[in-house]
Amino acid sequence: MNSSDSPRFSTCDFCDSHKNDDSGDFRVLPPVFRDFGGRVQFCGPVSTIQCHEDNTLVKAALDSPGEGRVLVVDGGGSLRRALVGGNLAAAAARNGWAGVLVDGCVRDVAELAASAVGIRALANMPLPTEKRGQGLRDVAVRIQGVWVRPGDWLYADADGTIISAKAL
């Protein structure tokens, strides 16, 4: 992907335009997420997964067609296991996911940085998850206290991450 293919938006501009929106349709995630992927700026409609230290559903999602979506993973903020690593980042890029946001950890930092996908997470942790087949897909989740629903839009750039009920 070259720079002309990159999405063109500014989360700061969106925040300027929506700073008085009290409808709940425009939300800003807290500034706790770090960039790990090869793309700092990414956006798309949201698909969600809720799981705890088990990435079975994350793998299944990223192994399926992404169609420009962003996978939002509610890992409960756990810092004990990595929910996404290099293999899943490669699958996300290969299958057309725009990005992955993990309320939890990732691993294989060098591989994530080389992937053609946006990846944000709280931290890196080398320990992988257990595969127990647990979790929920496409449900409303709370990410750092902010509701994110399937079909919302996520916009991420160097300034932050916002969620909107509709495309901006």
C-alpha positions as CSV (number, residue, x, y, z in Angstrom):
1,M,0.0,0.0,0.0
2,N,1.4,3.4,-0.9
3,S,0.6,6.7,0.8
4,S,-2.1,7.5,-1.9
5,D,-4.0,4.4,-0.8
6,S,-4.0,5.5,2.9
7,P,-7.3,6.7,4.4
8,R,-7.3,10.5,4.7
9,F,-8.8,11.7,8.0
10,S,-7.7,13.4,11.2
11,T,-9.1,12.3,14.6
12,C,-8.4,15.8,15.8
13,D,-10.6,17.3,13.1
14,F,-13.3,14.7,13.9
15,C,-13.1,15.7,17.6
16,D,-13.2,19.4,16.7
17,S,-16.4,18.8,14.7
18,H,-18.0,16.5,17.3
19,K,-16.8,18.0,20.6
20,N,-20.3,19.0,21.6
21,D,-22.0,15.8,20.5
22,D,-23.6,14.4,23.6
23,S,-25.7,11.8,21.8
24,G,-23.3,9.0,22.5
25,D,-22.8,8.4,18.8
26,F,-19.2,9.8,19.0
27,R,-16.8,8.4,21.5
28,V,-13.0,8.8,22.1
29,L,-11.0,5.9,23.5
30,P,-8.6,6.8,26.4
31,P,-5.0,7.4,25.3
32,V,-3.7,4.1,26.6
33,F,-3.2,2.1,23.4
34,R,0.2,1.7,21.7
35,D,0.8,1.3,18.0
36,F,2.3,-2.1,17.0
37,G,1.2,-2.6,13.4
38,G,2.7,-1.4,10.1
39,R,-0.1,1.2,9.7
40,V,-0.6,3.9,12.2
41,Q,-3.7,5.3,10.5
42,F,-6.6,2.9,9.8
43,C,-10.3,2.9,9.9
44,G,-13.3,0.7,9.1
45,P,-16.6,-0.7,10.4
46,V,-16.2,-2.6,13.6
47,S,-16.5,-6.4,14.4
48,T,-16.1,-7.3,18.0
49,I,-14.8,-10.2,20.1
50,Q,-15.0,-10.5,23.9
51,C,-12.6,-13.0,25.3
52,H,-10.3,-13.5,28.3
53,E,-6.8,-14.9,27.7
54,D,-8.1,-17.2,24.9
55,N,-7.7,-16.1,21.3
56,T,-9.6,-18.9,19.6
57,L,-12.3,-16.5,18.3
58,V,-9.7,-13.9,17.4
59,K,-7.9,-16.4,15.2
60,A,-11.2,-17.5,13.6
61,A,-12.1,-13.9,12.8
62,L,-8.7,-12.9,11.4
63,D,-8.6,-16.1,9.3
64,S,-11.9,-15.0,7.6
65,P,-12.5,-12.1,5.1
66,G,-12.0,-8.8,6.8
67,E,-13.6,-6.7,4.0
68,G,-11.9,-3.5,5.4
69,R,-13.3,-4.0,8.9
70,V,-11.5,-3.3,12.2
71,L,-11.6,-6.1,14.8
72,V,-12.0,-4.8,18.3
73,V,-11.0,-7.4,20.9
74,D,-12.2,-6.9,24.5
75,G,-9.5,-8.8,26.3
76,G,-10.6,-7.3,29.6
77,G,-7.4,-5.3,29.8
78,S,-5.5,-8.4,30.8
79,L,-1.7,-8.0,30.7
80,R,-1.0,-11.7,31.3
81,R,-1.4,-13.3,27.8
82,A,-1.0,-12.0,24.2
83,L,-4.2,-12.2,22.1
84,V,-2.5,-11.3,18.8
85,G,0.9,-12.2,17.4
86,G,2.8,-12.2,14.2
87,N,0.8,-15.1,12.5
88,L,-2.5,-13.4,13.3
89,A,-1.3,-10.1,12.1
90,A,-0.2,-11.7,8.8
91,A,-3.6,-13.4,8.5
92,A,-5.3,-10.0,9.1
93,A,-3.3,-8.3,6.4
94,R,-3.8,-11.2,4.0
95,N,-7.5,-11.4,4.6
96,G,-8.2,-7.6,4.2
97,W,-8.7,-6.4,7.7
98,A,-8.0,-2.7,8.1
99,G,-6.9,-3.1,11.7
100,V,-7.1,-4.7,15.1
101,L,-7.5,-3.0,18.4
102,V,-6.8,-5.2,21.5
103,D,-7.8,-4.2,25.0
104,G,-5.0,-6.5,26.2
105,C,-1.6,-7.6,24.9
106,V,0.1,-8.6,21.7
107,R,3.4,-10.4,20.9
108,D,6.0,-10.8,18.1
109,V,6.5,-7.0,18.0
110,A,8.9,-7.0,15.0
111,E,6.5,-9.1,13.0
112,L,3.5,-6.8,13.9
113,A,5.5,-3.8,12.8
114,A,6.2,-5.4,9.4
115,S,2.5,-6.3,8.8
116,A,0.4,-4.2,6.5
117,V,-2.4,-3.7,9.1
118,G,-3.0,-1.3,11.9
119,I,-2.6,-2.9,15.4
120,R,-3.2,-1.2,18.7
121,A,-2.9,-2.8,22.1
122,L,-2.1,-1.9,25.7
123,A,1.3,-3.6,25.8
124,N,3.4,-6.5,24.5
125,M,3.7,-9.8,26.4
126,P,5.5,-12.9,25.0
127,L,3.3,-15.4,26.7
128,P,0.6,-16.9,24.3
129,T,-3.0,-17.6,25.2
130,E,-4.6,-21.0,26.0
131,K,-7.0,-22.2,23.4
132,R,-10.2,-23.1,25.2
133,G,-12.7,-22.1,22.5
134,Q,-14.3,-19.5,24.8
135,G,-15.6,-16.0,24.1
136,L,-18.3,-14.1,22.3
137,R,-18.4,-12.7,18.8
138,D,-20.1,-9.5,17.5
139,V,-21.5,-8.3,20.9
140,A,-21.3,-4.8,22.4
141,V,-18.1,-4.5,24.4
142,R,-16.7,-2.0,26.8
143,I,-13.1,-1.0,25.9
144,Q,-11.5,1.0,28.7
145,G,-15.0,2.1,29.8
146,V,-16.2,3.1,26.3
147,W,-19.0,1.1,24.6
148,V,-18.1,-0.2,21.1
149,R,-20.7,-2.0,19.1
150,P,-20.6,-4.2,16.0
151,G,-21.2,-1.9,13.0
152,D,-19.7,1.2,14.7
153,W,-16.8,2.8,12.9
154,L,-13.3,3.0,14.3
155,Y,-10.8,5.7,13.2
156,A,-7.2,5.6,14.5
157,D,-4.3,7.8,13.7
158,A,-1.2,9.2,15.4
159,D,-3.4,11.4,17.7
160,G,-5.8,8.8,19.0
161,T,-8.7,6.4,18.4
162,I,-12.4,7.4,18.0
163,I,-15.6,5.4,17.7
164,S,-18.6,6.7,15.7
165,A,-22.0,5.1,15.3
166,K,-21.8,5.9,11.6
167,A,-19.1,6.5,8.9
168,L,-17.6,10.0,9.2
